[in-house]
Amino acid sequence: MRSRNIVDLRGKRPAAARKPQAPARVNISSVSARTSPLRVKRRRTRFVILAVCTVLIGIIAFELSYVSYLPRYTISALAVEGTHTLSPKLVERYVETQLHAGTHPFFAPNNIFLYHPADIERGIVRFFPRIKSVKVSRTSLLANVITVKIEERKEFARWCASPGVWRESPPSGCYSMDDGGSIFAEAASSSAGLIFSGGLVAQEGFSSSTSPIGRFFSPGHLPGILALLDQLGRVDLTPTGAYVDDNGSDFAVPLMQGFEVKASFGQDTNTLVHNLQLILSADVLQGKQGDIQYVDLRFGDRAYYKLKSSNAASTSTVMQN
């Protein structure tokens, strides 16, 4: 019989003996950030300021674009000066194509403050081989007219594909060449003077083609060649020009006296002329300049020559010191 006054204490512990549970952690800062009215207000203010600045920048940009196309700030006319052979109209048309590309960019390309004179200058020189230099400018800060001052190349000599003048036949395929070696136009048939051949190097900005126009004759070596021609003239020998061999390291100078002088780039001009005088004054050649085919001075203290009537390829002599 179960007693009514008995309490079963199994499985029960006093409240004080139970293990306390850790309280739940709450990130006060995140709750505060999500719920802080002040932070929300700051975010809204920043967004409004950003939107206003974006609108203002857009308005200013469109205003500047509009102003850049106003007639008072755009180039209205061109003045080309200094042309002699070249038509100024051709230069004008080229400049106009650079200022009006056929599109409508955000800012006017022909604006007096935004156009690029240096780019136009480089473009003109590359497009017109006859032009040596060009200067694009305006007379004043607000001037609407730009002036294009041209310096054309002047013919100093001719470059010929077939320099027959020293091959007992007339030259052919001739072009005008200035004193810097630039080949810039077809030569007139009546042109006279020095004739050069070979040694072509492409000019920057020109694509290689069968035409030599826009290319240079032996750049870097032309001053030395001209110095030799001048020295030869001082000793009563008359050069008619020069031609560069295919190897690019040797050249020859034909003379009105009827023979050629062969030399290499880098040789001293005074030494070459001195050695030539020595060999022409040798007993075997004295008074026989008309019989000489060539004199080869490419080998230091030893010169080779060939007579037109000789069956031998060449004969040689030791140079005198």
C-alpha positions as CSV (number, residue, x, y, z in Angstrom):
1,M,0.0,0.0,0.0
2,R,1.5,3.3,-1.2
3,S,1.8,6.1,1.3
4,R,0.3,9.4,0.3
5,N,3.0,11.3,2.2
6,I,6.0,10.0,0.2
7,V,7.6,12.2,-2.4
8,D,9.9,10.6,-5.1
9,L,13.1,12.7,-5.4
10,R,14.6,10.6,-8.2
11,G,15.6,12.5,-11.3
12,K,14.9,15.8,-9.7
13,R,17.4,18.4,-8.6
14,P,17.1,21.6,-6.8
15,A,16.9,24.7,-8.9
16,A,20.1,25.9,-7.4
17,A,22.0,22.8,-8.5
18,R,21.0,23.1,-12.2
19,K,23.7,24.3,-14.7
20,P,22.9,27.9,-15.7
21,Q,22.6,28.5,-19.4
22,A,24.7,31.2,-21.1
23,P,22.6,34.2,-22.0
24,A,22.1,34.8,-25.8
25,R,24.6,37.4,-27.3
26,V,23.1,40.3,-29.2
27,N,25.3,42.5,-31.5
28,I,24.3,45.8,-30.2
29,S,26.2,47.7,-33.0
30,S,24.4,45.9,-35.8
31,V,21.0,46.4,-34.3
32,S,22.0,50.0,-33.8
33,A,23.1,50.4,-37.4
34,R,19.9,48.9,-38.7
35,T,17.7,50.9,-36.6
36,S,19.6,54.2,-36.2
37,P,17.6,57.0,-37.8
38,L,20.7,59.2,-37.9
39,R,22.7,56.7,-40.1
40,V,19.8,56.3,-42.5
41,K,19.5,60.1,-42.8
42,R,23.3,60.3,-43.6
43,R,23.0,57.7,-46.3
44,R,20.1,59.5,-47.9
45,T,22.0,62.8,-47.8
46,R,25.1,61.3,-49.5
47,F,22.9,59.8,-52.2
48,V,21.2,63.1,-52.9
49,I,24.5,64.9,-53.0
50,L,26.0,62.3,-55.4
51,A,22.9,62.5,-57.6
52,V,23.0,66.3,-57.7
53,C,26.8,66.3,-58.5
54,T,26.2,63.8,-61.3
55,V,23.5,66.0,-62.8
56,L,25.6,69.1,-62.5
57,I,28.6,67.5,-64.2
58,G,26.4,66.3,-67.0
59,I,24.8,69.7,-67.5
60,I,28.3,71.4,-67.5
61,A,29.6,68.8,-70.0
62,F,26.7,69.3,-72.4
63,E,27.1,73.0,-72.1
64,L,30.8,72.8,-72.9
65,S,29.9,70.5,-75.9
66,Y,27.4,73.1,-77.1
67,V,29.8,75.9,-76.7
68,S,32.6,74.0,-78.5
69,Y,30.4,74.0,-81.7
70,L,29.6,77.7,-81.6
71,P,30.9,79.5,-84.8
72,R,32.9,82.0,-82.7
73,Y,35.0,79.2,-81.3
74,T,35.5,77.1,-84.4
75,I,38.0,77.4,-87.2
76,S,36.3,79.2,-90.1
77,A,39.1,79.5,-92.7
78,L,42.5,78.3,-93.7
79,A,45.4,80.3,-95.1
80,V,48.2,78.2,-96.8
81,E,51.5,80.0,-97.4
82,G,54.8,79.1,-98.9
83,T,53.7,76.7,-101.7
84,H,55.4,77.0,-105.1
85,T,54.9,73.7,-107.0
86,L,52.3,72.2,-104.7
87,S,48.7,73.4,-105.0
88,P,47.5,75.2,-101.8
89,K,44.0,73.8,-102.4
90,L,45.3,70.3,-101.9
91,V,46.8,71.3,-98.5
92,E,43.5,73.0,-97.5
93,R,41.5,69.9,-98.4
94,Y,43.8,67.7,-96.4
95,V,43.6,70.0,-93.3
96,E,39.8,70.1,-93.6
97,T,39.6,66.3,-93.6
98,Q,41.6,66.4,-90.3
99,L,39.3,69.0,-88.8
100,H,36.0,67.5,-90.1
101,A,36.0,63.7,-89.8
102,G,32.4,63.3,-91.0
103,T,31.1,62.4,-87.5
104,H,29.7,64.5,-84.7
105,P,31.9,63.9,-81.6
106,F,31.1,65.2,-78.2
107,F,33.5,68.1,-78.6
108,A,34.1,69.9,-81.9
109,P,37.4,68.7,-83.5
110,N,37.7,72.1,-85.2
111,N,37.4,74.1,-82.0
112,I,40.2,76.7,-81.8
113,F,41.2,75.5,-78.3
114,L,40.8,71.8,-78.9
115,Y,42.3,71.1,-82.3
116,H,45.8,69.6,-82.4
117,P,48.2,71.6,-84.6
118,A,51.2,69.2,-84.0
119,D,49.1,66.2,-85.3
120,I,48.1,68.2,-88.4
121,E,51.8,69.2,-89.1
122,R,53.0,65.6,-88.9
123,G,50.1,64.4,-91.1
124,I,50.8,67.0,-93.8
125,V,54.5,66.1,-94.0
126,R,53.7,62.4,-94.2
127,F,50.9,62.9,-96.8
128,F,52.9,65.3,-99.1
129,P,56.5,64.1,-99.7
130,R,57.2,67.4,-101.5
131,I,56.7,69.3,-98.2
132,K,59.9,69.5,-96.0
133,S,58.4,71.3,-93.0
134,V,55.1,72.9,-91.9
135,K,53.9,75.2,-89.1
136,V,50.2,75.5,-88.2
137,S,49.3,78.4,-86.0
138,R,46.8,81.2,-85.3
139,T,47.5,84.9,-85.1
140,S,45.7,85.5,-81.7
141,L,44.0,83.7,-78.9
142,L,40.5,84.0,-80.4
143,A,41.4,84.0,-84.0
144,N,39.2,81.7,-86.2
145,V,41.7,81.5,-89.1
146,I,44.6,79.1,-88.9
147,T,47.8,79.7,-91.0
148,V,49.6,76.8,-92.6
149,K,53.2,77.8,-93.5
150,I,54.8,75.4,-95.9
151,E,58.4,74.9,-96.8
152,E,58.7,72.8,-100.0
153,R,61.7,70.6,-100.8
154,K,64.1,71.8,-103.4
155,E,65.7,69.6,-106.0
156,F,69.4,69.1,-105.2
157,A,70.0,66.1,-107.4
158,R,68.2,63.2,-109.0
159,W,67.8,59.6,-108.0
160,C,67.5,57.3,-110.9
161,A,66.5,53.6,-111.0
162,S,68.8,53.1,-114.1
163,P,71.7,55.6,-113.8
164,G,72.8,55.1,-117.4
165,V,74.7,58.4,-117.5
166,W,77.9,56.4,-116.6
167,R,76.8,53.3,-118.4
168,E,76.9,55.0,-121.8
169,S,73.2,55.3,-122.0
170,P,70.7,57.9,-120.7
171,P,69.4,57.6,-117.2
172,S,65.8,56.5,-116.7
173,G,63.3,56.3,-113.9
174,C,64.5,59.5,-112.3
175,Y,63.1,61.4,-109.4
176,S,63.8,64.7,-107.6
177,M,65.9,64.4,-104.4
178,D,66.7,67.2,-101.9
179,D,69.9,67.8,-100.1
180,G,68.7,65.6,-97.2
181,G,68.3,62.6,-99.5
182,S,64.5,62.7,-99.6
183,I,63.0,61.6,-102.9
184,F,59.8,63.6,-103.2
185,A,58.6,63.8,-106.9
186,E,59.2,62.7,-110.4
187,A,62.0,64.6,-112.0
188,A,61.5,66.7,-115.2
189,S,63.3,65.2,-118.2
190,S,65.3,68.4,-118.5
191,S,66.7,68.1,-115.0
192,A,70.5,68.1,-114.8
193,G,73.1,67.8,-112.0
194,L,74.2,65.0,-109.8
195,I,72.6,61.5,-110.2
196,F,72.4,59.0,-107.3
197,S,71.1,55.4,-107.4
198,G,70.5,52.6,-105.0
199,G,70.6,52.9,-101.2
200,L,66.9,53.5,-100.6
201,V,65.4,53.4,-97.1
202,A,61.7,53.8,-96.4
203,Q,60.6,56.9,-94.6
204,E,58.6,56.6,-91.4
205,G,54.9,56.9,-92.1
206,F,55.2,55.6,-95.7
207,S,54.4,52.1,-96.8
208,S,56.9,50.4,-99.0
209,S,56.0,50.3,-102.6
210,T,57.6,50.2,-106.1
211,S,57.7,54.0,-106.2
212,P,60.8,55.6,-104.5
213,I,58.8,58.7,-103.6
214,G,58.8,59.2,-99.8
215,R,62.0,57.2,-99.4
216,F,65.5,58.4,-98.5
217,F,68.8,57.8,-100.3
218,S,71.4,56.3,-98.0
219,P,70.5,58.1,-94.8
220,G,73.4,58.5,-92.4
221,H,75.9,58.1,-95.2
222,L,74.9,60.9,-97.6
223,P,76.9,63.6,-95.8
224,G,80.1,61.5,-96.2
225,I,79.3,60.9,-99.9
226,L,78.8,64.6,-100.5
227,A,82.0,65.4,-98.6
228,L,83.9,63.1,-100.9
229,L,82.4,64.6,-104.0
230,D,83.4,68.1,-102.8
231,Q,87.0,66.9,-102.1
232,L,87.2,65.3,-105.6
233,G,86.2,68.6,-107.2
234,R,89.0,70.3,-105.3
235,V,91.6,68.2,-107.1
236,D,90.2,68.8,-110.6
237,L,88.1,65.7,-110.8
238,T,84.4,66.1,-111.7
239,P,82.0,63.6,-110.0
240,T,78.6,63.0,-111.6
241,G,77.0,61.5,-108.5
242,A,77.2,58.2,-106.7
243,Y,75.5,54.8,-106.4
244,V,75.3,52.4,-103.5
245,D,76.0,48.7,-104.0
246,D,73.3,46.2,-103.1
247,N,75.3,45.2,-100.0
248,G,74.7,48.6,-98.6
249,S,78.3,49.1,-97.3
250,D,80.1,50.1,-100.5
251,F,79.5,52.9,-103.1
252,A,81.0,54.2,-106.3
253,V,81.5,57.7,-107.6
254,P,81.5,58.1,-111.4
255,L,83.7,60.9,-112.8
256,M,83.4,63.0,-115.9
257,Q,87.0,61.8,-116.6
258,G,85.5,58.5,-117.7
259,F,86.2,56.1,-114.7
260,E,84.7,55.3,-111.3
261,V,86.1,55.5,-107.8
262,K,85.0,52.7,-105.5
263,A,85.0,53.2,-101.7
264,S,83.4,51.9,-98.5
265,F,81.3,53.8,-96.0
266,G,83.4,54.9,-92.9
267,Q,86.6,55.6,-94.8
268,D,88.3,58.9,-94.2
269,T,87.5,61.3,-97.1
270,N,90.9,63.0,-97.1
271,T,92.7,59.6,-97.2
272,L,90.6,58.4,-100.1
273,V,91.4,61.5,-102.2
274,H,95.1,61.3,-101.3
275,N,95.4,57.7,-102.3
276,L,93.5,58.4,-105.5
277,Q,96.0,61.1,-106.4
278,L,98.9,58.8,-105.7
279,I,97.7,56.0,-107.9
280,L,96.8,58.4,-110.8
281,S,100.3,59.9,-110.6
282,A,101.9,56.4,-110.8
283,D,104.0,55.8,-113.9
284,V,101.6,53.1,-115.2
285,L,98.6,55.4,-115.1
286,Q,100.0,58.9,-115.6
287,G,98.3,60.6,-118.5
288,K,96.0,57.6,-119.0
289,Q,92.8,58.7,-117.1
290,G,90.7,58.1,-120.2
291,D,91.8,54.5,-120.3
292,I,90.9,53.7,-116.7
293,Q,87.6,51.8,-116.0
294,Y,87.7,52.0,-112.2
295,V,90.0,52.6,-109.2
296,D,89.1,50.6,-106.1
297,L,90.1,52.2,-102.9
298,R,88.3,49.9,-100.4
299,F,91.4,48.0,-99.2
300,G,93.4,50.4,-97.1
301,D,97.0,50.9,-98.4
302,R,96.4,48.8,-101.5
303,A,94.5,50.1,-104.5
304,Y,93.1,48.1,-107.4
305,Y,92.5,49.5,-110.9
306,K,91.3,48.2,-114.2
307,L,92.0,49.5,-117.7
308,K,89.3,49.4,-120.3
309,S,91.6,47.7,-122.7
310,S,92.8,45.2,-120.2
311,N,91.6,41.5,-120.3
312,A,92.5,41.1,-116.7
313,A,89.8,41.6,-114.1
314,S,92.0,43.9,-112.1
315,T,95.6,44.8,-111.3
316,S,97.0,46.2,-108.1
317,T,99.6,48.5,-106.7
318,V,100.9,49.2,-103.2
319,M,100.1,52.7,-102.1
320,Q,102.9,55.1,-101.2
321,N,103.0,56.6,-97.7
